[in-house]
Amino acid sequence: MKKYPEKRRLGQNLLMALVVMVGIVPLFFFVSVELGIAEAASEPLSEIESGDPLDRFVDNVAFGVNEKLSFDINYGFINAGTATMEVVRIVEYEERPCYQVITRALSNSFFSSFYKVEDRVESIIDALGIYSWRFEKNLREGNYESDRSYTFDQRNAKVVYREDTLEVPQFVQDAISVLYFVRTQDLKVGESIFVDNFTDGKLYQLEVCILEKETITVEAGTFDCIVVEPLTQSVGVFRHEGKLKVWMTDDRLKMPVLMKSKVLVGSISAELTDYSLGEIESF
C-alpha cells in the first residue's frame, strides 16, 4: 500500500514535465508542433523568382521596435508558464537595417520546482524585405541544454547550418521571422499564402490557410480576429498531422492573440495577456 502514493507522485511529476516540455513553447507556433516537416528538397520550393534580396521591399505597417507581446502558456486549465515576443531594436547586419526579435519562455514557480524552463530564441530580420539573416536558439529545459545558430546568405540563397552550407530559396524564413512576415501579408478568408521555411536543418513550405473571422476575448482584451491554420507541405505530397490554429487581430497589426494546438491528450494554448505596440519605421 505504501508504494501507491509514490507511484502516483511519480506519475504526476512525469505528466507535469510532459506538459512543460510540450507546452511551454507553443509560442513558436508555426514550427514547434510536428506537422510533418519535409526533408530539405533538392529543388527550390518557392515560386518567387530569384533575384537580389536587396531589391525586395515588403510594406510593413504591422510591427516595429518596442513591440512586446506577453502570453500565458496553458495546458487545458493548467498554467505552465509565460512567454514573450519582443522587437528589441534595429541593428545593422550585412550592411542592412534589421529587426532584432527575441522570444523567451519561462516555466512558472510550480513547474520550475521540478522542471525548470528558460528558453531564449533570437531572429535577425531584414527590416526592408522581412526575411531572416540569422537565427539563434538557446534552450534550458530541466537537465537538457541546447544551443544552435545558423546564418542565411540571402544574396546567394544558402544557409550555414552546423558544418554544412545548404541551398535554400531566397527570402527563406526561420521559426520566428515567418510569423512577422505573415503579419505583413493581406490575409483573405478562403485563401492561403505559402512561405519557405528553414528550421533545424530542414527546409519545408508552410501553407497558411485563412479560415474565418471571429471575435474572441482573452486577458488582454476583446479582439476581432482572423483565424489561420498553418500547415506544412513536402515536395508534391501534402502532409498534415495535428491541428494548430492561430487568432490574429483583423487589422493592420495582425497581432497574435490566441494560439491553440492539439496534443495527444487535450490541448495547449498561448493566450495574450499584455502588449505594447511598436513604432512603425520608414526606410
N, C-alpha and C positions, 0 to 999 in steps of 0.2 A: 504493500500500500504506500510506503514511503517513496517509492520510485515514481509514482504517477505525477505528483506535483513537480518534480524535477523535469520529467519529460514534457510536462505542459509548459513550464517556463522556457525550456529549450525550444519547443515548437513556436512559442510566441516570439522569442528572440529571432529565430530564423525567419518568421513571417515579417517581422518589422524590418529586418535587414533587407529582405527581398523588396519590401515596399520602398525603402530608401533607394536601393540600387536601381530599381526600375523607374521610380517616380520622381526622384529629386531633380532630374534634369530634363523633363519634357519640354523645357523652355526652348531647346534646340529642336523644335517640333518637326521641322522638315526632314531631319535625318536621325533623330535619336531613337526612333522606333524602327525596328527592322521591317521594311516593307518590300523586301525582295530586291536589294541593291544589286545592280548588274556589275559584272567584272568590266574593267576598262576595255573599251572597244578599239579595234584597230582602225576604224573609220570614224571621223568626227560625227557626233550626234547632232550638232547644231545645224539649223537651216540658215543661220545668219551668215552672210558672205564674209569670208575672211578679209580683213583689212587692218589698217593701222589703228590700234586701240586708242591712240591719241586723238583720232578723228571722231570717236563716238561721244555723243553727249546725250545724257538722259535727264529730262526735266524733272527735278526733284523739289516738290513742294510738300513732301510728306514728313521729313525729319531733318534735324540739324543738331549742331553742337549744344550740349547741355540737356538733351532729351534723356530722361531716365524713367524707365518703366519698372515697377515693382510687382511681384507676383507671390501669392501663396501657392505652394505645391501640395496637393491633396490626393490621398488615396481614398476614394469614397468620401466619407465624412471625417477622415483622419488627416490632420495636418502633419506633413512630414518635414516641411522646411520652407524656405523662401528663395527667391531668385530675382536678380535684377538684370536689366539690359540698359547700357548707358553709352551714348555717343559722347565720349570724353572730350575730344578736342580735334582740331585739324592739324595734321603733321605733314611734313614733306617726305615723300617716299618715291624713289625712282624719278626724282625731279618733278613730281606731281603732287598737287594738293590731295590729301586723303583724310578720310574719317578714321579715327581710332575708336573702335567699338569694343567694349569689354562687357562680358556677361559673367555673373557669379551665381553659384548655387550653394546654399548652406543648409545643413540639417538643423532642426531646432534642438533645444536643450535636451528634450526627452530622447530623441533618436541619437543625439551625439553621445549620450552616456554609454551606448554600446556599439554604435556605428556612425562615426563622425564623417561628414562630407564637407569638403571645402574645394569646390571646383572653380577654376577660372579659365575663360576662353577669350581670346583676343583676335580680332579681324582688322586688317588694314584695307579699307575700301576706297577705291578711286572716287573722288568727290564729283568728277565730271561724268564718267562713264558708268559708275555704280557697278564695279566688278572687283574681284579680290586680287590683292597683290601679295598678301601674306596672312597665314593662319597659325595660331599657336594655342595649344590646349594643355592645361596643367590640371590633372585630376588627383585628388586626395580623397579616397573613399575607404574608410576603415584602414586596413593594412595595405591596401592597394595604392600604388603611386604610378602615374604615367605622365610623361612629358613628351609632347610631339609638336613639331612645327614643320611647315612647308611653305615654300615661296613659289609664286607664279611668275613666269616670264611671259607676260601677256603679249609683248611685241612679237615673240617667236612661237607663241602657242605651246608652251611647255610648262611643266611643273617639276620642281626639285623636291622629291619625297624620299627621305632617308638617304640611301646611297644611289638612288636611281633618278634619272631625268626622263620623264614621260611626256608623250604628246597629248595635248588636250585641245579642245576648241578654244578659240579666243573668247574673251569675256566670260570664261567659266567662273562659277561662283563656289564659295566654300560654305560650310554649315551655317554660318551666321550671315554672311553677305547676301545669301539667297533671299532671306526674309526682307532685308532692306530694299533689295531690287524689286521684289514683288510689290512692296508698298508703293513704289513709284508708278506702277502699271495701271492701265484702265481696266478695271475688273467688271465684266458684264455677266449677269446671270445667264447660265446655259452655255457659256463658252469656257475655254481652257487656255492657259498660257503654258509655254514649255521653256524650261531653263536647264542648261547644262550645269552639273554639279560634280565637284570632286571632293571626296571625303575619305580620309584614311586609306589612301592608295587605290580607291575605286572611283571610276567615272560612270555616271549614270544620268539619265534625263529625267527631270522632275516635271510631271504634269500637275498643274494646279487647276482643279475643277472648281468653277464658281457655281455654287449650288442654289442659293436663295438669299433672301434678305429677312432679317429677324431683329426684333428689339429685345435686348436682354439687360438684366440688372445684376451687377457684381458689386463688390465692396467699394470700388472706385466710382460707381455711379451707374446711371442708366444710359445705354448707348444704342443707336440704330446701327446695325451691323450687316456686313456681307459675310456669309458663311462659305468657307472654302475647304476643299479636301485635297491635300497633296498626295499624289500617287507617284510611284516610280515606274520606269519602263526599262526593260532590257532591249537589246537591239532587235527590233522586229517582233518581239513577243511581249505582250502585255502581262505584267506580273503585279499582283496586289495581294498582300497578306496583312490583315489587320485593318482597323479603322482609325482614322485620325481626322478631327475637324477643328477648324480654327475660326473664331469670330473676330472680324476686323471691322473697325469703325467705317461706316459708309459715308466717308468724307475724304478730303484731300490727304488726311493723315494716315488713313488705313492702319490705325494703331491696333495691335493685337490685344484683345480684351479677355478672351477665354480660349483655352486650348484643351481639348478632351481626347484621350487616347484609350482605346480598349486594350486590356491586357488579359492574361489567361483567366484571372478571376477579378471581376469588377472593372473599374476604370480609373485612370489617372487624369488629374486636371491641373491646369495652371490658371489662376484667376487673378486678374489685375486688381491690386489693392490701392495703388497710388501712382501718380505720374506727374512729370514735369515736361512741358513742351520745349522743344529745341528752337534754336534761332536759324531760320532759313537763310542760307548764304547765296550770294550771287557770284558767279565765276565768269 
